[in-house]
Amino acid sequence: MATCEHVKSLPDAAPEPRTPQGCEECLKEGTRWVHLRLCLSCGHVGCCDSSPMRHASEHFRAEGHPVVRSFEPGEDWRWCFVDELIV
């Protein structure tokens, strides 16, 4: 079974969402999203890869923050962009 070393570098507590009402960039641009992801390094809220603009992936590429969690009600899974694993 594959493992992810990136979760070891995460803060003990998840950061507060910088924009709890939705995707930061979509709100600024007036675009829409499908689902939201919370960056566990800095609290950036971005839209998923099923969304037209894919801002969560864009944030990973720009900032190098590897792990996000679902920011959808009732979901608590995490994803590592580097290892491409649910962690």
N, C-alpha and C positions, 0 to 999 in steps of 0.2 A: 504494500500500500504506500502510495506517495505521501510525502509530508511537506509542509511549508515552514521554512525557517523565518519567514517574514512576520508571522504572528508574534514571535518572541520580542520584536522591537516595538510593538504597539504600546501605547500608554495603558496603564492599569484600568482606567475608566474611559469609555467612549467619549470623545469630545462633544461638546454641545454643537448642534447643527447651526451653521452660520446663517442659513436661510430656511427655517423650518416650514415655511409655507410652499416650498417647491424648489425646482432647479434654479440655481442662481442665474445662470446664463439665459435660460429660457424666459425667466421673468423679465430680465433686462431687454431681451431681443423681441419679446412678444411671440415666441414660438411655443409649441406644445410638447408635452412629454407623455410617455406611456407609464413608466415606473421610475422610482427614484432610488438612488444609492447614496449612502453616507460614507465619506472618506474617514477611516478610523485613525488617520494621522492628524488631520487638521479640522475636520468638521464640515468640509465642503459638501454641499448637496448638489448632485448632478443627475442627469437623466440616463437611463439604461441604454444598452445597445439596440433595443427594439424601438427606441425613440428616434425621431428623424435626425436630431443633432448629436446624439451620443456624447453628452458632456462629461459623464463620469469617466469614460475611457480617455477622453481628451485631457481631463485633469490628471489622470495617471501618467500619460505621455509627457505632459508639461512639467509636472512636479515630482514624478517618480514615487508617489505614495502608493504602495502596492495593494493594500487591503481595504475593501469597502464592505459594508453590510447593507442588506436591503433596508430601505427606509419606508417600506410599506407596512401598514398596520397588520399585526399578527404574524409577521415574518421576522426571523432572527438569524438567517443564514449569512455567512460571510464568503467573499470571493477574493482570491489573490490573482491579480492581473499577471504577475510575473510567472507564477507556476501554473496558471490556468486551472486552479483547483478550488472547490468549495472547501473552506477551512473552518 
